[in-house]
Amino acid sequence: MVKTIPKKRFLSVLIKLKRNAMYAKANVFGLSHPVVVACSQELDTLLNRYQGIRAIQ
């Protein structure tokens, strides 16, 4: 039997991973580098999706 991870929990893990990746990139490239900005935007998208799920439940 395959266990499924609830969507909210899965997004929470993705958010933590993306945040850590953004911090690492910011330490190397600086906060205003396009790579860091793109990563930040991806994090924003994940956070918006997470907030949307929380509002429904």
ChimeraX commands (.cxc) that place a marker at each C-alpha (Angstrom):
marker #1 position 0.00,0.00,0.00 radius 0.5
marker #1 position 1.34,3.42,-0.97 radius 0.5
marker #1 position 0.90,6.24,1.52 radius 0.5
marker #1 position 0.14,9.65,0.12 radius 0.5
marker #1 position 1.42,12.87,1.64 radius 0.5
marker #1 position -1.22,15.54,2.19 radius 0.5
marker #1 position -0.81,18.44,-0.23 radius 0.5
marker #1 position -0.36,20.96,2.58 radius 0.5
marker #1 position 2.48,18.92,4.12 radius 0.5
marker #1 position 4.13,18.41,0.73 radius 0.5
marker #1 position 4.05,22.15,0.03 radius 0.5
marker #1 position 5.49,22.82,3.48 radius 0.5
marker #1 position 8.49,20.63,2.66 radius 0.5
marker #1 position 8.94,22.27,-0.74 radius 0.5
marker #1 position 8.82,25.72,0.89 radius 0.5
marker #1 position 11.55,24.78,3.37 radius 0.5
marker #1 position 13.75,23.40,0.59 radius 0.5
marker #1 position 13.22,26.44,-1.66 radius 0.5
marker #1 position 13.90,28.84,1.23 radius 0.5
marker #1 position 17.17,27.06,2.05 radius 0.5
marker #1 position 18.18,27.13,-1.62 radius 0.5
marker #1 position 17.42,30.85,-1.80 radius 0.5
marker #1 position 19.53,31.57,1.30 radius 0.5
marker #1 position 22.43,29.58,-0.13 radius 0.5
marker #1 position 22.24,31.41,-3.47 radius 0.5
marker #1 position 21.98,34.78,-1.73 radius 0.5
marker #1 position 25.15,34.03,0.24 radius 0.5
marker #1 position 27.01,33.34,-2.99 radius 0.5
marker #1 position 25.53,35.88,-5.41 radius 0.5
marker #1 position 24.00,38.61,-3.22 radius 0.5
marker #1 position 20.36,39.48,-2.71 radius 0.5
marker #1 position 19.75,41.36,-5.95 radius 0.5
marker #1 position 21.24,38.79,-8.34 radius 0.5
marker #1 position 18.72,37.51,-10.94 radius 0.5
marker #1 position 19.22,33.90,-9.80 radius 0.5
marker #1 position 18.26,34.83,-6.23 radius 0.5
marker #1 position 15.33,36.97,-7.38 radius 0.5
marker #1 position 13.99,34.09,-9.50 radius 0.5
marker #1 position 14.31,31.71,-6.56 radius 0.5
marker #1 position 12.49,34.22,-4.36 radius 0.5
marker #1 position 9.66,34.43,-6.87 radius 0.5
marker #1 position 9.37,30.65,-6.93 radius 0.5
marker #1 position 9.22,30.68,-3.13 radius 0.5
marker #1 position 6.47,33.33,-3.29 radius 0.5
marker #1 position 4.46,31.08,-5.61 radius 0.5
marker #1 position 4.77,28.14,-3.22 radius 0.5
marker #1 position 3.78,30.32,-0.27 radius 0.5
marker #1 position 0.73,31.61,-2.14 radius 0.5
marker #1 position -0.35,28.07,-2.96 radius 0.5
marker #1 position 0.12,27.06,0.69 radius 0.5
marker #1 position -1.94,30.02,1.91 radius 0.5
marker #1 position -4.68,29.13,-0.56 radius 0.5
marker #1 position -4.92,25.63,0.87 radius 0.5
marker #1 position -5.00,26.93,4.44 radius 0.5
marker #1 position -7.84,29.34,3.60 radius 0.5
marker #1 position -9.98,26.51,2.25 radius 0.5
marker #1 position -9.49,24.15,5.18 radius 0.5
marker link #1:1,2 radius 0.2
marker link #1:2,3 radius 0.2
marker link #1:3,4 radius 0.2
marker link #1:4,5 radius 0.2
marker link #1:5,6 radius 0.2
marker link #1:6,7 radius 0.2
marker link #1:7,8 radius 0.2
marker link #1:8,9 radius 0.2
marker link #1:9,10 radius 0.2
marker link #1:10,11 radius 0.2
marker link #1:11,12 radius 0.2
marker link #1:12,13 radius 0.2
marker link #1:13,14 radius 0.2
marker link #1:14,15 radius 0.2
marker link #1:15,16 radius 0.2
marker link #1:16,17 radius 0.2
marker link #1:17,18 radius 0.2
marker link #1:18,19 radius 0.2
marker link #1:19,20 radius 0.2
marker link #1:20,21 radius 0.2
marker link #1:21,22 radius 0.2
marker link #1:22,23 radius 0.2
marker link #1:23,24 radius 0.2
marker link #1:24,25 radius 0.2
marker link #1:25,26 radius 0.2
marker link #1:26,27 radius 0.2
marker link #1:27,28 radius 0.2
marker link #1:28,29 radius 0.2
marker link #1:29,30 radius 0.2
marker link #1:30,31 radius 0.2
marker link #1:31,32 radius 0.2
marker link #1:32,33 radius 0.2
marker link #1:33,34 radius 0.2
marker link #1:34,35 radius 0.2
marker link #1:35,36 radius 0.2
marker link #1:36,37 radius 0.2
marker link #1:37,38 radius 0.2
marker link #1:38,39 radius 0.2
marker link #1:39,40 radius 0.2
marker link #1:40,41 radius 0.2
marker link #1:41,42 radius 0.2
marker link #1:42,43 radius 0.2
marker link #1:43,44 radius 0.2
marker link #1:44,45 radius 0.2
marker link #1:45,46 radius 0.2
marker link #1:46,47 radius 0.2
marker link #1:47,48 radius 0.2
marker link #1:48,49 radius 0.2
marker link #1:49,50 radius 0.2
marker link #1:50,51 radius 0.2
marker link #1:51,52 radius 0.2
marker link #1:52,53 radius 0.2
marker link #1:53,54 radius 0.2
marker link #1:54,55 radius 0.2
marker link #1:55,56 radius 0.2
marker link #1:56,57 radius 0.2
view
